[in-house]
Amino acid sequence: MSFRLPACPDTYSSFEKLCRELDANLDRLGVSSYGLSDTTLEEVFLKVTKVGESAKSLSTDQVCKEYDPAPPFCQKLAGFFRAFHDGKDDRVSSNFHNKDYKDNAETSEETGRLTQDSFMSHRPDVDLPAPVSKEVVIGALLHRRQLAAMYRRRLQRNTRNLKGLFCEIILPAFFVFLALLFTLLIPPLSEEPSLELLPWLYGPPNNVFFSNEDNMDPLNEKYVDTLLSKPGLGIRCMKSVRLQDMQCRSDLLTNTSTLAEPYDLVAANHVETCDCSVGTLKCPHEPPAPPSLITPTTDVLLNMTGRNISDWIVKTWKQYHKRRYGGFQFGVKNPVVSLNYTVLQLLVERMSEMSGLDSHATFDILAQRITSTQVLNNAKVWFNNKGWASSVAYMNALNNILLRAHLPPGEDPADYGISVINHPMNFTQSQLQDELLKRGGLSLLHATCVIFAMSFVPASFVMFLIEDRVSGSKHLQFVSGLKLCLYWLGQYSWDMCNYIIPVFLCVFIFMAFNEEAYVSKDNIGALILLLLLYGWSSIPLMYPASFLFDVPSSAFVSLSCGNMFVGIVSTVATYVLELFDDDELLSIARILRKVFLVFPQYCLGRGLMDMFANHLTAAALARFGLKTFRHPLEWEFLGLNLVCLAGQGIVYFIFVLLLQYRFFLTKRQIRVMFDASEPMDEDVVMERQRVLGGCAQDCILRVENLTKVYREGQHAAVNHLCVGVNPGECFGLLGVNGAGKTTTFKMLTGNTTITGGNAFICNYSVKTELDMARQQVGYCPQFDAIDPLLTGYEHLEFYARLRGVPEKNVARVADWGIRKLGLRMFAHRCAGTYSGGNKRKLNTAIALVGNPPLVFLDEPTTGMDPKSRRFLWDCIIDIVREGGRSVILTSHSMEECEALCTRLAIMVNGQFRCLGSIQHLKNKYGAGYTVTLKIATDVNTVINYMERVLGGKALLKEHHLNQMQYQIDPSVPLGDIFRHLETARASPAGIETQVDSFMADSSLTAIEFLPCLLEDYSVTQTTLDQVFINFAKQQGDVSAPELPRHSHQHSFSGKPSNGRGMLRKNSKRAQADVELRVIDAALDQSSIARV
């Protein structure tokens, strides 16, 4: 317990008597030790800046009755302190906070008006009692509530995580859309369209020449006139014909007399020798151009009558390149007619003899053919063989000329014409199968793009799991009562439900593009089943990566690329091998198709390819009346793939559970022998005997030889700890980094396995009954285990449901946590926007949800400002007082331990080096008292005075200008220290009486009149920081132990009253003294005697 003593000049002289009486009556009062400290500078700062509201006042009787389990003891000690002030000062207050494990009570008392010590002035709901409900959801109902809580949390996250929604829903559908869009560029498999063969297939301008070799024959003249008259060449200008992009130009009808213009035929037919030595034909002169005419068919007709056509074609090939593809020559004489028939007969007979053919049959056939050519006047068609359709097109144009030239009189030539159309040959069955195999690349494109799109979805689900594990939220859920298998079942089921959305989006896209290979009546069911089972198997396949990666973005990229690589390589490999006719390669392909079935990506890609090939083959062969369509669910078709996918999902999920339960970790028996020869503190030994002797069975936490060794042969991180924590106790665990504090917490909460020993929480073994033990624990981890996308209120609701709080009380519990920790302003803001202090408050509130009997707080005030830190201290004190809950606290702040802990232990190299109450450790391991002096005279005079009164028991540690610091041996009574300092501080008027008193107890034979030696002074007991540092030096492999944070020096200070001779000289100083004393009164600044 602690008492607040007034700090005013009238009471300074009472401290000597107080300390002497305490020393004389320790046994009678039941006090083992006491100490003295002063108001900290942090408390001065908080109150001067008026950051809080005034502390509430309670009467002594009220405080003792409410908090002290032994009111007579409370009253007895409070009366003892009141006796030394005779009721003159009503600002004596007490804060009974037992620091000893023997009595766990906290009481407060004051005389007249008692002010409860407030570590934080603004604490609107710090005293709000926790909602208590006897109803607790258990069993199957609890499991359903926990699953619903996880679903609710994921839904809240997804509505705020736009990037996740894009990766999981939009991105896959987008890639499938692009794949189908690109396939539209590839024409479907069908017969080639028919082509009408026309002289204008090769584009304008089209130069057509003609020649009349027999002008005297009226029939030849009629042919020429038909060519030059409407409708002209071919069928382009017929009345009933409209050729696309080939219009008839009636406005181009001109006088055909231009074709009869005379020119020098002798010069035109003059044959000049051309040179080909340069690699191309080079003639001295270009032949003269023949007369020409543009017809309504946009053809340029060239009159080559009387010209050497062969010579003109050769010499003008450059001029008419790709512009001249045919021509007509009328009245051509047949040279065969003039042949000698007898000679021809003899030639045929000789050829028949040599070939062995029947001479008569051969002769008759040849004779018939030769006789049919015995016509004097013939029409000849010239064509350019570079245009493969020109021979047929110009031959048909000649047929149209002949047709129209022989029409009966009165018929319109524009009504008659002949069209020639080329129809490609139909595919044979073997040709069609070859073509289908070549077009299998289209199905490969579909499969590749779907694999690419679906690779992102299962990979994106792992990002949340990694965030959950790295932040510590996953472990906190386990500590809050969620079973491991239920956690993974909830994640798996939610991810599957989330996966269904992109699946149906992809199906709708296939339907929009009318891809019958996938969405026809027989195939759409198989497509949906294939996509769903791919998610069923690939999602748990991704889960083990959540144990390997610490950065979610790295995991997403790696897993996405891995999915794409496995799926595309396996699918393409089997497809390419099946293109070859080699039996060995085909055998390898069949083997790989069986092996690759262990990969969900291959099952998906290959299934899509087989569906496409099946549909395409069946549709093509149906033209021949063959029914080759196979139902997609046949075993040799997609049935095997679907069964493999279904089995993979079960196997991979079981594998994840085995990883979570550490099934594959080798359970090595590591024996760590306890070194009894190493000296141990007697308090640690007594605690060890108490725990192992069965005297700690009623403790909320009982630790028996708890040991942790990470690798055999290494030093034990935690070495045979034994401690028992009683109900209503706040136990502190101190140590430098690496001492084993966090490892101890991890073992107690089940985050790491216990190498040796055991721990019992409410008599539930952590090793064998971990689930039941976790239900008794609230845990605030060292690092913020919060979800940045959930609000503070949603956090508390979520953990309340995990704790089994009835649904009707969830809102009330969450509201209590928000108000209790002062988070009402931020309750509905995402926790990711909280400051560091508010995050720690939220973690503490989560630890308190469900009123667990034991609360683990791992450095709960890290990163907090003084205001928030003091506020959280008040909250921790209140939760201990309210329901007798126990708190296990780790901290680097010695002030925090002094304010909160009833007992603490300092860990060094995994073992307890000391254990007990704060005051007990100070008295036992401290170095006495530190006295700081502000001198008012010569330094040497003060040094001589301290040597005379204390001798070798006062060691001068520091000296700076008018500041001196002495270390006083603990054997010097505290009353003597105050007496000597008050003697040096007293005014000259009253010094003689004090000197006489001093002479009676000193060895001095004479003393001269002493001036005022000290202006002020402070007395403080050795701080807990110093005790901690002394033990921290023993930590192995620690060259420079981390200094405690938020440490302050506790001191007692007093101001002297200057005499009249000093009044004028020190008028400004006296004014400052008055102001400071006013501040002291306002702050209730006083020394705190810790008993």
DRENDRENKE-326449 format. One record per residue (C-alpha): x, y, z. Coordinates in steps of 0.02 Angstrom, whole numbers, plus 50000, padded with zeros to 5 digits. Example, Ala and Ser with C-alpha at 12.3 -4.5 7.8 and 13.67 -1.06 7.14 Angstrom:
% residues 2
506154977550390/506844994750357/
% end
This chain:
% residues 1091
500005000050000/500545018049977/500195034050072/500195051650006/501065063750124/500925082750117/502385092950055/502425109450148/503775117550260/502735114950418/502785096050399/504625093750350/505145091450531/503845077750554/504675065950430/506095061850549/504895057050687/503785047550564/505235036950503/505875033450677/504145027850736/503925016850582/505595008450616/505085005450795/503354998550757/503594988050599/503174971650685/501674978850776/500974986150615/501324970550512/502484979850393/504004971350319/504794986450235/504455003950176/505215016850061/505075034850009/504835042749839/504205059049767/502915064449640/503605061349467/503925074849340/502685066149226/501285068649351/501785086849369/501725088849181/500015080749165/499225091149301/500035107849258/499445106349079/497705102149141/497505087449026/496265078849138/494845081149252/494955081149441/495075064549528/493555058649620/493535059149810/493105044749923/493025043250110/494235032150202/492865020650260/492165018950085/493835014350009/494295002250144/492594994050143/492554992249955/494314986549917/495184980450073/494864962550125/495584966850298/494774983350354/495514982850532/497264982750460/496814997250344/496105007550486/497535003450602/498895009250484/497925024550428/497685029750609/499545027950639/499925040450501/498585052650560/499365052850733/500905061750668/499895076350599/498665078850742/497285082450617/498145098550563/498295093750381/496825086650289/497845082550136/498565066550202/497985052750085/498355034550059/498275022449915/498285004949986/499054994049853/499804978549927/501394973849836/501634957249925/500954940849861/500404936250038/499004948950040/498204954549878/497194969749925/497114987649862/496415001049975/496395019949984/496085031350130/496225049650179/495935060250331/494565072950307/494555072650118/495395058350024/495885060349843/496145044249749/497755044649652/497365047349471/498655042649344/497635050849209/496535065849235/495375062249089/494565045449123/492725047349079/492255028949094/493775021149173/492705015049319/491355007949206/491004990249270/491144976049147/489494968849088/489224952149172/488134938649098/487904921149162/487444915348988/488874908448883/488654900648712/489504883648703/489554868148595/488914867348417/487994883748436/489624892348480/490454885048327/489064891448215/489184908648295/491054908848270/490874904048087/489574917748065/490754930148149/492164925648029/490994927547880/490424944347944/492214950047965/492704944747788/491174953547717/491624969547809/493394968447743/492874965147564/491724980047558/493214991247602/494574982147504/494354988047325/496024981147269/495554963947331/493874964647242/494764969347081/495984954747092/494664942047144/493194946847032/493564959546896/495274953746838/494804935546796/493244940646701/494224953846607/495544941546545/494224928946490/493344942946396/494964947646307/495304929546259/493594927246180/493724944146096/495344939146012/494634922545954/493314932045855/494704937045736/494914918745687/493544913045565/492584897445611/492904881045525/491814880545367/491884877245180/492734890545077/491484902044990/491184900844804/492034913644690/491344921044530/492744922144404/492724938944314/494014948344210/494014961944345/494584951344492/496314959144492/495724976944501/495754992044385/496414997644267/496094982544156/496884983243983/496094971043858/496724969643681/495854962043529/496334958443350/495344954043193/496434943543080/495104941842942/494184958142909/493324950542758/492374937842862/490714945742921/490644934043070/492284940743138/491644958443113/490094953843211/491144947343354/492104963643361/490504973943355/489764963643497/491314966943601/491224985543570/489354987443594/488314986743753/488404976943869/490214974943818/491434963243900/490714949844015/489154952244121/489594968244212/488364979144115/486944967044101/485244973544156/484924960844295/486684959944363/487364970744503/489134966144548/489794972744714/491064986444690/490954983944501/489734996744431/489344999444248/489845016644182/488575020844046/489305038244029/490885030943954/490055026343789/491075034643654/491305033743467/492165017643420/492945026443271/494465030243378/494935011943366/495085013243175/496305027943173/497695024343047/499485022543107/501095015243032/500914996343048/502574993342962/503515003143094/502464995343230/502884977843171/504734981543148/505654968943252/507114976343349/508384966143440/508244968243628/509654965343753/509484954043906/511294954943965/510864965744115/509644952844182/508094960844111/507404964943941/508044981443873/507434987343702/508085002343603/506355009443573/504635006843646/503375000043519/502035012643468/500425012043568/498925004443480/497255013743466/496235012343628/494485015243694/493735015343872/492155005043880/490675006044003/491454991344094/492935003044131/494054991844025/495334999443908/495134990843739/496694990643632/496534987143444/497974975643397/497334971343224/498814968943106/500084969243247/501304955943307/500454952243472/501834941143543/503184954043511/502104968143583/501714958243742/503554954643773/504164972343743/502784980843845/502734969343998/503404982944113/502144995644052/500674984044081/501294974744234/499754969544338/498674979444219/498474966944074/497814949444105/496984944343939/496444947843761/495514940943607/496074936643432/494724933443300/494914924943130/496424914643179/496854901443050/497114883643112/498804876943050/498254859043080/497084859642931/498524860042808/499364844642878/499604828942768/498394816242839/499394801242772/500984807042857/500014810043016/499314792343006/501034784742989/501644795043136/500234789143246/500504770943198/502354772043242/501914779843411/500634766243444/501894752643409/503154760243526/501884762643667/501044745543644/499304753043628/497954746643512/498364755443350/496594755843284/495824762743442/497194775643460/497074780543280/495214783043288/495344794143443/496724804943369/495834806043204/494254811943286/495174825243382/496144831543234/494614831643122/493674842343247/494984856043228/494804857143042/494024874443051/494824888842961/494214903343069/494464901943258/494394913943407/495924914043518/496004919143701/497604926543773/497844925943964/499184930444091/499624915044190/500144925844338/498284928144368/497694910444400/495864914644364/496204924544205/496114909644086/494374904844142/493764922744160/494284928043985/493694911643910/491984915043985/492044932843917/492324925643743/490854913943769/489764928943810/490324937243648/489884921843548/488204920243637/487684938143604/488324937743424/487174923243382/485584929743465/484034930543357/483594947543289/482634958543409/483414951343567/484314963043685/486094957043715/486034965043888/484804951943943/485944937443906/487574932043985/488524917544057/489284917244232/490664905544287/490824901544473/492204891644557/491604880344700/493014873144809/492994854644839/492234848445003/493354841545141/493584823045145/493494814945317/495384813645334/495624831645274/494324837545398/495174828645542/496844836345495/496044853445489/495244850845660/496924846045733/497694861845663/496294872245738/496604864445907/497684879645940/496084889445966/495594878146110/497364879946178/497144898746174/495514897446271/496274885746400/497824896646420/496834912546446/495634904546571/497104897346668/497924914446665/496334922746726/495944910046861/497714910246928/497414926747017/495884921647116/496564908147233/498204917747249/497284933247307/496444923747449/498144920147528/498504938647551/497214939847690/497884924347777/499644931247777/499064947847848/498084938447980/499604928148032/500924941748025/499894954248123/499554941348259/497674942248233/497604923848188/498414918548351/497324930748447/495784922248375/496434905448434/496734912648607/494954919548603/494234902048589/494214898548402/494754880948359/496104878648229/495064867448115/493584879348128/494684893948076/495234885247917/493494878647881/492834896347892/494174903347778/493954889247652/492064890547644/492104909547628/493414908847491/492384896147395/490844907247407/491884921947350/492604911447208/490874907547140/490644925747087/492064926446958/491594908846900/489854914046849/490494930246776/491614919846662/490164908446617/489094923546572/490494929946461/490564913146371/488694914146347/488794931946282/490034926346148/488954911046111/490394898846129/489384883146101/490894872346139/490664877646322/488904884046345/487864872446238/486504862346321/487634847346345/489224856846393/488734871146509/488484859846660/490194852046635/490984869346617/490244875746781/490734859846871/492494860746802/492754878846856/492004875947029/493054860447063/494594869947007/494274882447145/493884868247266/495614860747238/496704875947201/496164886547350/496814874547485/498334871547375/498784889847400/498514889847589/500204882347640/501024897847567/500254907947708/501504899447825/502994903747713/502754921847660/502754937347768/502374950047631/500634947747553/501074956147387/502574944847362/501504929547395/500174935447272/501424938047131/502354921847165/500804910947177/499984918847025/501534915946920/501684898246987/499884894246942/500114901046767/501764892046741/501134875046798/499484876346706/500154882946540/501714872046532/500814855946574/499374859446454/500474865146310/501704850746334/500384837346313/499574846446167/501204848346072/501724830246099/500064824346029/500374833645865/501774821645817/501504804745737/502964796945829/502374782445937/503664785846072/503134804046089/501314799046095/501704786646232/502584800346332/501074811446306/499914798146377/501024796046530/501114814746559/499224816146547/499104804346695/500494812446795/499884830246771/498194825946847/498914830247017/498914848646965/497224857546968/497864869746836/498144855646712/496464847746748/495624864246709/496614868046551/496524850646479/494684849346518/494314865346421/495344859246273/494454842446269/492744850846277/493184862246131/493914848046026/492424836746061/491174849946007/492154855045852/492424837245793/490624832445820/489974847645726/491144844745578/490874826045558/488994828345572/489064834345391/489504816745342/488124809745448/489324803845584/488844805845767/490444807245867/489894818546012/490404812046183/489564817046344/490774828146443/490534818546605/491134801946533/492544794446634/493794794446490/493314812146446/493084824846588/492534812446721/494304808146772/494814826546782/493314830946890/493594816647011/495434821347027/494964839447064/493724834147197/494994822747280/496364835847273/495304848347369/495064836047513/496894830647515/497584848347509/496404854447646/496914840147760/498724844447723/498414862447780/497644856347943/499134844947974/500294859747949/499294870248071/499334856348201/501214854548175/501004836348124/502584836048019/503704843548153/504804830548232/504354828448413/506104827348484/506374823648667/507544837248727/508064834848906/508574850748996/509264847149168/508974860349299/510614866949366/510304866749553/512104871549588/511844888749516/511464900949658/509634906049664/508764919949755/507904913849913/506254921549858/506344911949693/506734895949790/505264898849907/504094901849760/504744886249676/504444875949832/502714883449851/502214878949673/502984861649665/502434857749841/500594859049797/500264875349890/499774884749731/498304874149676/497104888749696/498134900349586/497394906049422/499064903149338/500234889549397/501874887149303/502874871549343/504634870049273/504144878449110/505554876048985/505854880448804/507334875148698/507244878848512/508694867648459/509574853948550/511224859748619/510704877848627/510444887948782/508674886648849/507624901848805/506554898248958/507314887449094/506244878949226/505134893449277/504034890949428/502754903649485/500964904749545/499854919749514/498414922049634/496694929249591/496674948149592/498564949449572/499514959549444/501134950349412/502554959049319/503814950349210/505384960549175/506934957049075/507974963748933/507614958648755/508024940148738/507754936048920/506284924748879/504754935348920/503914934348750/504364915948733/503514912848899/501954921648838/501984911748676/502024895348772/500654900648891/499524905648746/499924890448638/500854899748502/502374888748524/502614871348595/503234868248771/504884858848778/504744853948960/503674856749113/501894862549108/500764877149145/499004877149214/497714890849186/496244888749302/496884870849324/496794867449135/498424860949066/499154871248925/499964855648852/498464844048852/496944855348871/497464870348769/495734874548703/494984875148877/496474884848944/496314897748807/494514901048853/495134907749021/496384919748944/496334937248873/497874941948774/498614958648720/500124954248611/501694964548600/501274970348424/499584976748369/498534961748316/497184971848229/496374971748059/496664988747976/495034987347878/493904984548029/493324997948147/493674997148333/491854993148368/491854979048240/493424971748319/492594970448489/490994963248414/492014950248321/493004944448474/491444944848583/490634932348466/492194921548467/492164921948657/490404915148660/489534930948716/487664929148678/487134938948526/485964950048627/487444955748733/488734957948595/488324976248564/488354980048751/490054971648774/490784980748625/490114997348688/490844993748859/492564990548785/492495006548682/491965017148830/493115008648954/494655012148850/494115029648794/493905025548609/492185032748581/492835046148461/493645032848352/492435018348375/491795018648197/493425022548109/494505009348029/495835003448150/497175006048019/496965024848043/497215024148232/498735031448317/499945019748403/499195023348574/497415020248516/497945003848437/498654998148603/497035003248688/496054993148563/497164977948591/496904979648777/495024981048753/495054965048649/495984956248790/494614961248913/493154955448806/492214941148888/492884944549064/494274931449059/494984927649233/496774929349171/497414943349059/499114943248974/499754960748931/501364960848832/502044978648843/500304986448832/500885004648840/502235003848707/502225019748603/500935028848711/501035046748766/501015050148954/499165054348954/498635038348867/499855028048967/499165034149135/497395031549073/497785013449027/498585010649196/496965016049279/496005003849170/497144989449216/496994993549401/495104994149386/494944977449298/495974969349436/494894977349569/493234973849485/493164955149474/494754948849552/495514945649383/497374942349372/498524951449254/500204945549189/501164960749128/502794963149036/503534980349018/505124990248998/504415004349103/504935002849285/503695016349332/502325006149252/502804990949354/502835001249514/501105008149475/500274991749428/501164976349491/500874968249660/502334956949624/503624955749488/505034944549433/506594949149337/507114936449205/508924933849155/509414920449029/507704912349042/507694911049232/507004921249376/508394930549467/507274939249593/505444939049638/504374949049758/503504965549785/504234981949722/504714988249894/505424971449942/506574971349790/507114989249820/507584985750000/508434969549958/509394974049802/509444992949812/510945003349860/510125013749994/509565031549963/510115044949843/510185062649914/510235077349793/510745094049869/510585111649804/511865121049908/511715139049969/513505141550027/515265135549993/515435118149924/516815112950041/515765117750192/514375105950136/515625092050099/516385093950271/514665093950350/514135077750262/515755069450311/515535074350492/513735068450509/513785052750399/515605048650382/516005034750260/514185030350238/513925045050119/514785043949951/514865059349840/514335053449666/514145069749567/514515088149583/513935101349458/514015119649509/512815121049656/512115103449635/512805088549731/512245070349737/512665058049877/512385039449888/511875034950067/512205017750136/510595007750171/511155005050350/510845023450390/509085025450462/507955036150354/507525046750507/509365051250533/509505056650352/508035068450369/508705075350534/510405079350461/509695087350305/508425097650402/509855103650514/510795109850361/509235117450284/508555126250442/508705145150463/510115152650570/508845157950704/508375140150744/509985131150707/510695131450882/509365120050955/509585107850811/511465108550830/511315104051015/510265089250969/511515084550837/512975086050960/512155073651076/512225060050944/513855064650856/515675062850892/516025081250863/516845090051008/516465107450949/515445115950817/515375133550764/513825143350719/513205136050552/512485146750415/511085140050303/511995126550203/510615119950089/509355128749983/508375112749952/508635094049944/507825077949889/507895060249958/507465045349853/507675026849876/508625017049746/507455015949595/506834999949517/507785005049360/509435002849451/508914985849519/508394980549345/510014986249264/511054977049391/510174960849346/510174964749160/512074964749160/511984946149194/511044942849031/512064932048915/512584939148746/511974956348794/513354969048781/512254983948818/510544980048892/509104990448834/508765004148959/506995004749029/505845017348950/504805030449041/505955029349194/505915043849316/506825048249476/505765048649630/506335061649756/505795071349907/506165090049897/505995103950022/506275122850014/507065133050153/506385149150224/507665162950207/508065174050358/507805192550370/509575196250316/509235187250154/507515194350120/508015209250015/509345199949922/508225185049879/506545193449856/506325185949682/506785168749747/505525169949888/504165174349765/504605159149662/504535148349818/502785154249855/502215150749678/502995133649681/502155129549846/500485134649770/500805122849628/501295109749754/499655112149845/498665111349683/499575095749628/499525087449800/501395085649774/502015075549918/503175061749962/502455044349948/502925032350083/502835014650016/502515002050154/
% end
